[in-house]
Amino acid sequence: MPRATPPEPTFEQALAELEALVEQLERGDQTLEASLASFERGVALAGICQRALAQAEQRVEILAGKDADARREPLDSAE
């Protein structure tokens, strides 16, 4: 039976987890493997934050009428 994929965290959740990971990495008290796992998770979280910010920027531009030719894309689309 395949595992269910956990839901993607919200922007705020991803940012908070990313900040915690950065603090852990900056302390330097993790093993190399743990540090690599933290870094890998951090890259994924940064991607989630970047997508959320890009979607928010698109919505603001559309709502502000700055890009009259802008096409709205579903907010839950994954890249």
C-alpha positions in Angstrom: 0.0 0.0 0.0 1.6 3.3 -1.1 2.3 6.0 1.5 0.2 9.1 1.6 2.2 12.2 0.9 2.0 14.7 3.7 0.4 18.0 2.8 2.8 20.8 1.8 3.3 23.2 4.7 2.0 26.7 4.5 4.4 29.6 3.8 4.5 30.4 7.5 5.2 26.8 8.5 7.9 26.4 5.9 9.6 29.6 6.9 9.5 28.8 10.6 11.0 25.3 9.9 13.6 26.8 7.6 14.7 29.3 10.3 15.0 26.5 12.8 17.1 24.4 10.4 19.4 27.4 9.8 19.9 27.8 13.5 20.7 24.1 13.9 23.2 24.3 11.0 24.8 27.4 12.4 25.4 25.8 15.8 27.5 23.2 14.0 26.8 20.4 16.5 25.2 18.0 14.0 26.9 15.0 12.3 27.8 15.4 8.7 24.8 13.1 7.7 22.4 15.1 9.9 23.7 18.4 8.4 23.2 17.1 4.9 19.7 16.0 5.7 19.0 19.4 7.2 20.4 21.2 4.2 18.3 19.0 1.8 15.2 19.8 3.8 16.1 23.4 3.8 16.4 23.5 0.0 12.9 21.9 -0.3 11.5 24.4 2.2 13.1 27.4 0.4 11.4 26.1 -2.8 8.0 26.1 -1.1 8.6 29.6 0.2 9.7 30.8 -3.3 6.6 29.3 -5.0 4.3 30.8 -2.4 5.9 34.3 -2.8 5.7 34.1 -6.6 2.0 33.1 -6.4 1.3 36.0 -4.1 3.2 38.4 -6.3 1.1 37.2 -9.3 -2.1 37.8 -7.4 -1.1 41.3 -6.3 -0.1 42.2 -9.9 -3.4 41.0 -11.2 -5.4 42.7 -8.5 -3.5 45.9 -8.9 -4.1 45.8 -12.7 -0.4 46.2 -13.4 -0.4 43.3 -15.9 -3.7 43.4 -17.8 -2.6 40.4 -19.9 -1.7 38.3 -16.9 -3.2 34.9 -16.8 -4.2 33.5 -13.5 -2.9 30.1 -12.7 -4.2 27.8 -10.0 -2.6 28.5 -6.7 -2.2 24.8 -5.8 -0.2 24.0 -8.9 3.1 22.3 -8.2 6.1 23.1 -10.4 
